[in-house]
Amino acid sequence: MTRREELLNIIGKEHMAQGIGLVDEILFLEERLSELRKLPQIRVSESDPRKQKATAAARMYKDTLNEYNNTLRLLLKISGDIGEGEEESPLRKWLKLREENG
């Protein structure tokens, strides 16, 4: 089973139209993350080895990883694995109780 098939199975047939673009996006981001992981993430100063800075690849990796996580979260929400079935948070319960009591 390919990675694409795995992701499509997560979505299910009822949400296929909504999730097919997300699956392609996730596959693209996974490939991009794999490429960025191979590049150097920090640059050490030649004059002072104690000084280190993040490279452009490290920043791109961080941004791409954030986009990947958000896209994956959206895919899971569409499939119904998260979001709808979650228990109501204590803060939401408290706010609802305050609204009802005025």
KASUL-V53005 format. One record per residue. N is the residue number from 1. NEAR is the number of other C-alpha atoms within 10 Angstrom. Layout:
[[N	NEAR] [N	NEAR]]
This chain:
[[1	5] [2	7] [3	11] [4	13] [5	11] [6	11] [7	20] [8	20] [9	12] [10	18] [11	24] [12	14] [13	11] [14	9] [15	15] [16	17] [17	11] [18	13] [19	22] [20	16] [21	11] [22	19] [23	23] [24	14] [25	16] [26	22] [27	15] [28	13] [29	18] [30	15] [31	12] [32	16] [33	18] [34	12] [35	12] [36	19] [37	13] [38	9] [39	13] [40	12] [41	16] [42	13] [43	14] [44	13] [45	11] [46	9] [47	7] [48	8] [49	9] [50	8] [51	10] [52	12] [53	11] [54	12] [55	15] [56	15] [57	17] [58	18] [59	13] [60	15] [61	20] [62	14] [63	12] [64	17] [65	16] [66	12] [67	15] [68	20] [69	13] [70	13] [71	17] [72	17] [73	15] [74	16] [75	25] [76	17] [77	15] [78	19] [79	22] [80	16] [81	14] [82	13] [83	13] [84	11] [85	9] [86	9] [87	7] [88	9] [89	8] [90	9] [91	9] [92	10] [93	11] [94	11] [95	11] [96	12] [97	11] [98	10] [99	9] [100	8] [101	7] [102	6]]
